[in-house]
Amino acid sequence: MSKTLTHLNEQGEANMVDVTEKAVTQRSATAEGYIAMSTQTLEMITQGKHKKGDVFAVARIAGIQAAKKCGDLIPLCHPLMLTKVQVDFEPELENNRVKVTSLCKLSGQTGVEMEALTAVSVACLTLFDMCKAVDPNMTIGGIQVLTKEGGKTGHWERQQQC
């Protein structure tokens, strides 16, 4: 694994990485994050009783849109032609939280970790936005990459949870 910061040039200035010579390979990344909330809020959204409707459906679309716009949001990210973005929700009733996961895929010259992280982040933020009137104490955390595939480093998987 390289120990250099790839987004800095020789003068230490911000620099978009040149991927021109990199091979086009199938790449994917998965990420996760959590939004913790009150029991009442979690029950409301899992039972479909929220006044705003299906909050998971809205957060799923928001996460997908965010992954597609990652290059517009993060200054040195390459705009990518994603071929798959999946956002899923797993209510954890025993922990009063929702686990949000994303999968991003493409055939390209650079990885999709940032897109997967952005999808999870914006999906969590959307859940917060839709539920903040009933539960302003919600917290978002644990956002991390779980796996990545493709490119010269091949397969990488998180060995421990943060």
C-alpha positions as CSV (number, residue, x, y, z in Angstrom):
1,M,0.0,0.0,0.0
2,S,1.3,3.4,-0.9
3,K,2.1,5.7,2.0
4,T,2.1,8.9,-0.1
5,L,-0.8,11.3,-0.4
6,T,-1.9,11.0,-4.0
7,H,-3.9,14.2,-4.1
8,L,-0.8,16.4,-3.5
9,N,1.7,17.2,-6.3
10,E,5.4,17.5,-5.7
11,Q,5.0,21.1,-4.4
12,G,2.4,19.9,-1.9
13,E,-0.5,21.5,-3.8
14,A,-3.9,20.0,-4.3
15,N,-3.9,17.8,-7.4
16,M,-6.4,15.6,-9.2
17,V,-4.8,12.2,-9.7
18,D,-4.1,11.4,-13.4
19,V,-5.7,8.0,-14.1
20,T,-5.1,8.2,-17.9
21,E,-2.7,5.3,-17.9
22,K,-4.5,3.1,-15.4
23,A,-6.2,0.0,-16.7
24,V,-10.0,-0.2,-16.9
25,T,-11.1,-2.9,-14.5
26,Q,-14.3,-3.8,-12.8
27,R,-14.4,-2.1,-9.5
28,S,-16.7,-2.1,-6.5
29,A,-16.9,-0.8,-3.0
30,T,-19.2,-1.3,-0.1
31,A,-19.7,1.0,2.9
32,E,-21.9,1.2,6.0
33,G,-23.1,3.7,8.5
34,Y,-25.6,4.0,11.3
35,I,-28.3,6.4,12.5
36,A,-29.4,5.9,16.1
37,M,-32.8,7.1,17.2
38,S,-35.4,6.7,19.8
39,T,-37.5,3.5,20.0
40,Q,-40.5,5.5,19.1
41,T,-38.9,6.9,15.9
42,L,-37.6,3.6,14.8
43,E,-41.0,2.0,15.3
44,M,-42.6,4.8,13.4
45,I,-40.5,4.4,10.3
46,T,-40.3,0.6,10.3
47,Q,-44.1,0.3,10.7
48,G,-44.7,2.9,7.9
49,K,-46.5,5.3,10.3
50,H,-44.4,8.5,9.5
51,K,-46.5,11.4,8.2
52,K,-43.9,12.0,5.5
53,G,-44.4,8.5,4.0
54,D,-41.8,5.8,3.3
55,V,-38.7,7.5,4.6
56,F,-36.5,4.5,3.5
57,A,-37.6,4.9,-0.1
58,V,-36.8,8.6,0.0
59,A,-33.4,8.0,1.7
60,R,-32.6,5.2,-0.8
61,I,-33.1,7.6,-3.8
62,A,-31.1,10.3,-2.0
63,G,-28.2,7.9,-1.5
64,I,-28.2,6.8,-5.1
65,Q,-28.3,10.4,-6.3
66,A,-25.5,11.4,-4.0
67,A,-23.2,8.6,-5.3
68,K,-23.9,9.8,-8.8
69,K,-22.9,13.3,-7.8
70,C,-19.9,12.5,-5.7
71,G,-17.5,14.1,-8.2
72,D,-19.5,17.4,-7.9
73,L,-19.4,17.3,-4.1
74,I,-15.8,16.3,-3.3
75,P,-13.3,18.5,-5.1
76,L,-10.7,16.0,-6.3
77,C,-13.0,13.1,-7.0
78,H,-13.2,12.0,-10.6
79,P,-16.7,12.1,-12.1
80,L,-17.5,8.4,-12.6
81,M,-19.9,6.4,-14.9
82,L,-21.4,4.2,-12.2
83,T,-23.1,1.0,-13.4
84,K,-24.7,0.0,-10.1
85,V,-25.6,1.8,-6.9
86,Q,-27.5,0.0,-4.2
87,V,-28.5,1.4,-0.8
88,D,-30.1,-0.8,1.8
89,F,-31.5,-0.3,5.3
90,E,-31.4,-2.8,8.2
91,P,-33.4,-1.7,11.3
92,E,-31.6,-2.9,14.4
93,L,-34.4,-2.8,17.0
94,E,-32.2,-4.0,19.8
95,N,-29.8,-1.1,19.3
96,N,-32.4,1.6,18.3
97,R,-30.7,2.3,15.1
98,V,-30.7,1.7,11.4
99,K,-27.7,0.2,9.6
100,V,-27.3,1.8,6.1
101,T,-25.2,0.0,3.5
102,S,-24.2,0.8,0.0
103,L,-22.7,-0.9,-3.0
104,C,-21.2,1.0,-5.9
105,K,-19.8,-0.6,-9.1
106,L,-18.3,0.4,-12.4
107,S,-15.8,-0.6,-15.1
108,G,-13.2,2.2,-14.9
109,Q,-9.8,3.5,-14.0
110,T,-10.4,4.6,-10.4
111,G,-12.2,3.2,-7.4
112,V,-15.6,3.9,-6.0
113,E,-15.0,4.1,-2.3
114,M,-16.0,7.7,-2.1
115,E,-19.2,7.1,-4.0
116,A,-20.1,4.3,-1.6
117,L,-19.3,6.5,1.5
118,T,-21.3,9.4,0.0
119,A,-24.3,7.2,-0.6
120,V,-24.3,6.0,3.0
121,S,-23.7,9.5,4.3
122,V,-26.5,11.2,2.4
123,A,-29.0,8.3,3.0
124,C,-28.3,8.8,6.8
125,L,-28.7,12.6,6.5
126,T,-32.0,12.1,4.6
127,L,-33.3,9.9,7.4
128,F,-32.3,12.5,9.9
129,D,-33.9,15.3,7.9
130,M,-37.2,13.4,7.5
131,C,-37.4,12.4,11.2
132,K,-35.8,15.5,13.0
133,A,-39.2,17.0,13.9
134,V,-40.0,14.0,16.0
135,D,-36.5,13.1,17.1
136,P,-33.8,15.8,17.1
137,N,-31.5,13.7,19.2
138,M,-30.6,11.2,16.5
139,T,-27.0,10.6,15.8
140,I,-25.1,9.5,12.7
141,G,-21.9,7.5,12.9
142,G,-19.8,4.5,12.1
143,I,-19.5,5.5,8.4
144,Q,-16.7,3.4,6.9
145,V,-15.6,1.4,3.8
146,L,-16.1,-2.3,4.3
147,T,-14.7,-3.7,1.0
148,K,-13.2,-2.7,-2.3
149,E,-12.5,-4.7,-5.4
150,G,-10.5,-4.1,-8.6
151,G,-7.6,-2.0,-9.6
152,K,-4.0,-2.8,-8.9
153,T,-4.6,-3.5,-5.2
154,G,-7.3,-6.0,-6.0
155,H,-9.5,-7.2,-3.0
156,W,-9.4,-5.3,0.3
157,E,-11.7,-6.0,3.2
158,R,-11.9,-4.2,6.6
159,Q,-10.5,-6.4,9.3
160,Q,-12.0,-4.6,12.3
161,Q,-15.0,-2.4,12.8
162,C,-14.5,1.2,13.9
